[in-house]
């Protein structure tokens, strides 16, 4: 997995691979740059536990909330830390 940062113009068209993603949505950069939006969650199973980053995001348009988690949330947190440095 390789994260890519780009400037995308409104005429940009996506081709969705539904085997890879359930939905495509935009998150404002200002929201990503707020450390309060990053959480560490714990998953417990069979006596062990696993910690992972999570970012519950609800768009302003009152759409259903999205749950950004795992590797994606980790990469976005690293992106935020890089820009904030």
DRENTI-585714 format. One record per residue: residue number from 1; x, y, z of N, C-alpha, C in turn. Coordinates in steps of 0.1 Angstrom, whole numbers, plus 2048, in hexadecimal, padded with zeros to 3 digits. Atoms other than C-alpha are relative to their C-alpha. Example, Ala and Ser with C-alpha at 12.3 -4.5 7.8 and 13.67 -1.06 7.14 Angstrom:
// residues 2
<1, <809, 7F4, 800>, <87B, 7D3, 84E>, <809, 80C, 800>>
<2, <7F7, 7F5, 800>, <889, 7F5, 847>, <7F8, 80B, 808>>
// end
This chain:
// residues 85
<1, <809, 7F4, 800>, <800, 800, 800>, <809, 80C, 800>>
<2, <7F8, 7F3, 801>, <80E, 822, 7F6>, <7F7, 80C, 800>>
<3, <808, 7F4, 7FF>, <7FE, 842, 801>, <805, 80A, 7F6>>
<4, <7FD, 7F5, 80A>, <7FD, 85E, 7E6>, <7F8, 80C, 804>>
<5, <806, 7F3, 7FD>, <7F6, 882, 7ED>, <7FF, 808, 7F2>>
<6, <802, 7F9, 80D>, <7E8, 896, 7CF>, <7F6, 80B, 801>>
<7, <80B, 7F6, 802>, <7D4, 8B4, 7C5>, <7F7, 7FB, 7F5>>
<8, <809, 806, 809>, <7B5, 8A8, 7B4>, <7F6, 80B, 7FC>>
<9, <809, 7F6, 806>, <7A0, 8BE, 79D>, <7F2, 7FA, 800>>
<10, <80E, 804, 800>, <779, 8BC, 79D>, <7FD, 7F7, 7F5>>
<11, <803, 808, 80B>, <779, 8AB, 77B>, <806, 7F2, 801>>
<12, <7F9, 80D, 7FE>, <78D, 88D, 789>, <7F5, 7F5, 801>>
<13, <809, 80B, 7FF>, <77B, 86C, 784>, <806, 7F4, 806>>
<14, <7FB, 80B, 7F9>, <780, 84E, 79A>, <7FA, 7F3, 7FA>>
<15, <805, 80D, 804>, <77D, 829, 790>, <801, 7F8, 80D>>
<16, <800, 807, 7F3>, <773, 816, 7AF>, <801, 7F1, 7FE>>
<17, <7FF, 80E, 800>, <77E, 7F3, 7B5>, <7F9, 7FB, 80D>>
<18, <808, 804, 7F4>, <762, 7E6, 7CC>, <805, 7F4, 807>>
<19, <7F9, 80B, 7F8>, <778, 7C8, 7D6>, <809, 806, 80A>>
<20, <7F6, 7F9, 7F7>, <78F, 7E1, 7E7>, <7FA, 80A, 809>>
<21, <806, 7F6, 7F7>, <779, 7FC, 7F5>, <7F1, 800, 7FF>>
<22, <80F, 800, 800>, <755, 800, 800>, <7FB, 80D, 7FB>>
<23, <804, 7F3, 803>, <753, 825, 7FA>, <80C, 80A, 7FE>>
<24, <7F6, 7F5, 802>, <767, 844, 7EF>, <7FA, 80D, 806>>
<25, <805, 7F4, 7FA>, <763, 864, 803>, <80C, 80A, 802>>
<26, <7F6, 7F5, 7FD>, <776, 885, 809>, <7FF, 804, 80F>>
<27, <7FE, 7FB, 7F3>, <783, 890, 82A>, <808, 80D, 800>>
<28, <7F9, 7F3, 800>, <78D, 8B5, 82F>, <80E, 7FF, 806>>
<29, <7F3, 800, 7FA>, <7B2, 8BB, 835>, <800, 806, 80E>>
<30, <801, 7FA, 7F3>, <7A9, 8D1, 853>, <7FC, 7F6, 80A>>
<31, <805, 80B, 7F7>, <797, 8B3, 863>, <80B, 7F6, 803>>
<32, <7F5, 80A, 7FE>, <7B5, 89C, 85D>, <80B, 806, 808>>
<33, <7F5, 7FA, 7F8>, <7CC, 8B6, 86D>, <7FC, 803, 80E>>
<34, <804, 7FE, 7F2>, <7B9, 8B6, 88E>, <803, 7F3, 807>>
<35, <7FC, 80C, 7F9>, <7CA, 89D, 8A5>, <7F4, 7FA, 809>>
<36, <80B, 805, 7F8>, <7A9, 89A, 8B9>, <7F8, 7F6, 7F8>>
<37, <807, 80A, 808>, <79B, 886, 89C>, <806, 7F2, 7FF>>
<38, <7F9, 80D, 801>, <7B4, 86A, 8A0>, <7FE, 7F9, 80E>>
<39, <803, 808, 7F4>, <7AB, 84E, 8B9>, <809, 7F4, 7FF>>
<40, <7FA, 80D, 800>, <7BD, 82F, 8C4>, <7F6, 7F7, 806>>
<41, <80A, 809, 7FB>, <7A6, 812, 8C8>, <806, 7F2, 803>>
<42, <7FB, 80C, 7FC>, <7AB, 7F0, 8D7>, <7F6, 7F5, 7FC>>
<43, <808, 80C, 804>, <79E, 7CE, 8C9>, <805, 7F5, 809>>
<44, <7FC, 80B, 7F7>, <79F, 7B2, 8E3>, <7F9, 7F3, 7FA>>
<45, <805, 80D, 805>, <79C, 78E, 8D7>, <809, 7F5, 805>>
<46, <7F9, 80C, 7FB>, <7A6, 76D, 8E7>, <80B, 803, 809>>
<47, <7F6, 7FD, 7F6>, <7B9, 77C, 903>, <80B, 80A, 7FB>>
<48, <7F7, 7F6, 805>, <7CD, 794, 8ED>, <7FA, 80D, 7FC>>
<49, <806, 7F3, 804>, <7C9, 7B7, 8E2>, <808, 806, 7F5>>
<50, <7FA, 7FA, 80B>, <7D1, 7CB, 8C3>, <7FC, 80F, 800>>
<51, <803, 7F2, 801>, <7D3, 7F1, 8C1>, <801, 805, 7F2>>
<52, <800, 7FB, 80E>, <7CB, 805, 8A2>, <7FA, 80E, 800>>
<53, <805, 7F2, 801>, <7C4, 829, 897>, <7F2, 7FF, 7FA>>
<54, <80D, 7FF, 806>, <7A0, 832, 88F>, <7FC, 80F, 7FF>>
<55, <805, 7F2, 802>, <78F, 852, 882>, <7F2, 800, 7FC>>
<56, <80E, 7FF, 804>, <769, 853, 883>, <7FE, 80E, 7FA>>
<57, <802, 7F4, 808>, <760, 86D, 869>, <7F1, 801, 7FC>>
<58, <80D, 7FD, 804>, <73D, 87C, 864>, <800, 80C, 7F7>>
<59, <800, 7F4, 808>, <73A, 893, 846>, <7F5, 80A, 804>>
<60, <80A, 7F5, 7FC>, <728, 8B4, 84B>, <7F3, 7FF, 7F9>>
<61, <80D, 801, 807>, <70D, 8AA, 832>, <7F7, 7F6, 806>>
<62, <809, 80A, 7F9>, <6FE, 892, 84C>, <7FF, 7F3, 7F9>>
<63, <7FF, 80D, 805>, <708, 874, 839>, <803, 7F6, 80B>>
<64, <7FC, 80A, 7F7>, <70F, 853, 84A>, <80E, 802, 804>>
<65, <7F2, 7FE, 7FC>, <72F, 854, 85F>, <809, 7F5, 7F9>>
<66, <7F6, 809, 805>, <74E, 844, 851>, <80A, 7FD, 80B>>
<67, <7F6, 804, 7F5>, <768, 831, 866>, <80D, 7FD, 7F9>>
<68, <7F2, 802, 806>, <78C, 835, 85A>, <808, 7F9, 80B>>
<69, <7F9, 807, 7F6>, <7A1, 81C, 86C>, <80C, 7F8, 7FA>>
<70, <7F5, 809, 804>, <7C0, 805, 86B>, <80B, 808, 7F9>>
<71, <7F5, 7FB, 808>, <7DB, 80C, 851>, <7FD, 80E, 7FA>>
<72, <804, 7F3, 806>, <7C8, 829, 841>, <801, 80B, 80B>>
<73, <7FF, 7F6, 7F5>, <7C4, 83B, 862>, <80E, 802, 805>>
<74, <7F2, 7FF, 7FC>, <7E8, 834, 86B>, <808, 809, 7F6>>
<75, <7F9, 7F8, 80A>, <7F4, 843, 84A>, <7FC, 80F, 801>>
<76, <805, 7F2, 7FF>, <7DE, 862, 84E>, <806, 806, 80D>>
<77, <7FA, 7FA, 7F3>, <7EB, 867, 872>, <80F, 803, 7FD>>
<78, <7F2, 7FD, 804>, <80F, 865, 864>, <801, 80C, 7F7>>
<79, <800, 7F4, 809>, <806, 87E, 849>, <7FE, 80D, 809>>
<80, <802, 7F5, 7F7>, <7F8, 895, 864>, <80C, 804, 808>>
<81, <7F4, 7FD, 7F8>, <817, 892, 879>, <80B, 806, 7F8>>
<82, <7F6, 7FB, 809>, <82D, 898, 85B>, <7FE, 80F, 7FD>>
<83, <804, 7F2, 803>, <81A, 8B8, 852>, <801, 809, 80C>>
<84, <7FF, 7F8, 7F4>, <819, 8C4, 876>, <80E, 803, 806>>
<85, <7F2, 7FF, 7FB>, <83E, 8C0, 87C>, <807, 80D, 7FC>>
// end
